Amino acid sequence: MAKLDTLSSPNNVLNCHIQRQVELAQLLSPYGIKIESVADEELIPGSFFGEREAGLKKQTLYLRTDTPVHSALHEAGHYICMDQLRRESLDTDVQGGFDEENGVCYLQILMSDQLQGVGKNRMMQDMDSWGYTFRLGNARTWFEQDAEDARQWLCYHKIIDSEQNITLQLRDN
């Protein structure tokens, strides 16, 4: 399986090969998120950044086999972290604010532990490789030393509990 993960991956990040898409579908189904596989040469519907990046329209997450796992979890995180009104009309642009964006980054790191062969360390490495930027320089330092506001935001919206366990609940307000 490892060979499939890095195939066609210029940034050497893990990709959403078919088995990974199955795992993502299982992980995200409690939230009502459905995975739609897109042919490798096709444009990804709902992709804000285009190219290989995951797309999101309402509750459907669009992925190709070359879509990075971090992108899939990030877009799914936006769906989980946005309020119901935005979820109902969601088409490509998540329109999230600063606090939500931080919560999404934190949540995607937590969710990565639920995927075989991914985990927090690899997720943070892939986020850095892809070009996510953090005030303290990298994803790990941010996650471990500077993300209290993201944790609090996720707890306030009942997306995680005080022990940083994922609650499998969508933001409701």
Buried (B, 14 or more C-beta within 10 A) or exposed (E): EEEBBEEEBEEEBBBBBEEBBEBBBEBBEEBEBEBBBBEEEEEBBBBBEEEBBBBBBBBBBBBBBBBBBBBBBBBBBBBBBBBEEBBEEBEBEBEBEEBBBBBBBBBBBBBBEBBEEBBBEBBBBBBBBBEBEBEEEBBBBBBEEBBEEBBEBBBEBEBBEEEEEBBEBBBEE
